[in-house]
Amino acid sequence: ADDRSAMSEIYRVLKKDGIGILQVPIDNDLEKTYEDTTIVSKKDRTKHFGQYDHVREYGLDFKDRVEQAGFEVEMINYSTKISQDLVIKYGLMKDDLIPIGKKLPSN
Protein backbone atom coordinates (compact mmCIF):
# COMPACT_ATOMS: atom_id res chain seq x y z
CA ALA A 1 0.00 0.00 0.00
CA ASP A 2 2.83 2.44 0.79
CA ASP A 3 4.75 2.45 -2.48
CA ARG A 4 6.88 5.46 -1.55
CA SER A 5 8.30 3.66 1.51
CA ALA A 6 8.87 0.56 -0.61
CA MET A 7 10.83 2.55 -3.21
CA SER A 8 12.88 4.23 -0.49
CA GLU A 9 13.70 0.83 1.00
CA ILE A 10 14.75 -0.53 -2.41
CA TYR A 11 17.01 2.50 -2.77
CA ARG A 12 18.44 2.03 0.72
CA VAL A 13 19.41 -1.62 0.25
CA LEU A 14 20.75 -1.20 -3.29
CA LYS A 15 24.53 -1.00 -3.43
CA LYS A 16 26.18 2.18 -4.67
CA ASP A 17 26.20 2.23 -8.48
CA GLY A 18 23.41 -0.37 -8.32
CA ILE A 19 20.60 -0.55 -10.85
CA GLY A 20 16.98 -1.35 -10.11
CA ILE A 21 14.46 -2.44 -12.73
CA LEU A 22 11.35 -0.91 -11.21
CA GLN A 23 8.72 -2.31 -13.53
CA VAL A 24 5.08 -1.65 -12.71
CA PRO A 25 1.98 -1.35 -14.88
CA ILE A 26 2.00 2.22 -16.21
CA ASP A 27 -0.91 3.71 -18.12
CA ASN A 28 0.71 5.98 -20.69
CA ASP A 29 -2.58 7.87 -21.00
CA LEU A 30 -2.50 8.94 -17.34
CA GLU A 31 -0.35 11.93 -16.44
CA LYS A 32 -0.91 11.39 -12.71
CA THR A 33 -1.21 8.12 -10.81
CA TYR A 34 -4.78 7.21 -9.88
CA GLU A 35 -5.18 6.21 -6.24
CA ASP A 36 -8.23 5.94 -4.00
CA THR A 37 -7.67 4.35 -0.59
CA THR A 38 -11.42 3.98 -0.04
CA ILE A 39 -11.58 1.27 -2.72
CA VAL A 40 -11.08 -1.95 -0.76
CA SER A 41 -13.25 -4.71 -2.22
CA LYS A 42 -11.68 -7.11 -4.72
CA LYS A 43 -14.47 -6.39 -7.20
CA ASP A 44 -14.00 -2.62 -7.01
CA ARG A 45 -10.21 -2.84 -7.14
CA THR A 46 -10.46 -4.96 -10.29
CA LYS A 47 -12.83 -2.39 -11.79
CA HIS A 48 -10.64 0.62 -10.92
CA PHE A 49 -7.10 -0.76 -11.03
CA GLY A 50 -7.33 -3.76 -13.37
CA GLN A 51 -6.52 -6.38 -10.73
CA TYR A 52 -8.03 -7.18 -7.34
CA ASP A 53 -4.66 -6.99 -5.60
CA HIS A 54 -3.66 -3.57 -6.96
CA VAL A 55 -4.23 -0.37 -5.01
CA ARG A 56 -3.37 2.19 -7.70
CA GLU A 57 -2.93 2.67 -11.42
CA TYR A 58 0.36 4.37 -12.17
CA GLY A 59 0.59 7.23 -14.60
CA LEU A 60 3.57 8.90 -16.22
CA ASP A 61 4.39 10.51 -12.86
CA PHE A 62 5.80 7.16 -11.70
CA LYS A 63 9.23 8.42 -12.80
CA ASP A 64 8.87 11.35 -10.37
CA ARG A 65 7.93 8.99 -7.54
CA VAL A 66 11.04 6.88 -8.14
CA GLU A 67 13.23 9.98 -8.34
CA GLN A 68 11.79 11.20 -5.03
CA ALA A 69 13.19 8.00 -3.48
CA GLY A 70 16.67 9.10 -4.61
CA PHE A 71 17.10 7.24 -7.90
CA GLU A 72 18.29 8.68 -11.17
CA VAL A 73 15.66 7.32 -13.56
CA GLU A 74 15.58 6.54 -17.24
CA MET A 75 12.29 5.39 -18.77
CA ILE A 76 13.08 2.92 -21.55
CA ASN A 77 10.73 1.48 -24.14
CA TYR A 78 12.50 -1.81 -24.75
CA SER A 79 9.83 -2.97 -27.22
CA THR A 80 11.47 -0.65 -29.77
CA LYS A 81 15.03 -1.68 -28.91
CA ILE A 82 14.93 -5.49 -29.01
CA SER A 83 13.67 -8.11 -31.41
CA GLN A 84 9.97 -9.01 -31.54
CA ASP A 85 10.90 -12.52 -30.35
CA LEU A 86 12.37 -11.08 -27.15
CA VAL A 87 9.40 -8.74 -26.70
CA ILE A 88 7.16 -11.81 -26.73
CA LYS A 89 9.51 -13.89 -24.58
CA TYR A 90 9.63 -11.24 -21.85
CA GLY A 91 5.93 -10.38 -22.07
CA LEU A 92 6.49 -6.74 -22.94
CA MET A 93 3.70 -4.65 -24.34
CA LYS A 94 4.01 -2.15 -27.16
CA ASP A 95 5.16 1.19 -25.74
CA ASP A 96 5.72 -0.40 -22.30
CA LEU A 97 7.90 2.05 -20.36
CA ILE A 98 10.32 0.35 -17.99
CA PRO A 99 11.88 2.56 -15.32
CA ILE A 100 15.56 1.86 -14.76
CA GLY A 101 16.67 3.42 -11.48
CA LYS A 102 20.34 4.02 -10.74
CA LYS A 103 21.78 4.65 -7.33
CA LEU A 104 24.54 7.18 -7.78
CA PRO A 105 27.95 6.57 -6.15
CA SER A 106 27.60 9.67 -3.98
CA ASN A 107 24.41 8.40 -2.39
Secondary structure, 3 states (H helix, E strand, C coil): CCHHHHHHHHHHHCCCCCEEECCCCECCCCCCCEECCCCCCHHHHHHHHCCCCCCEEECCCHHHHHHHCCCEEEEEEHHHCCCHHHHHHCCCCCCCEEEEEECCCCC
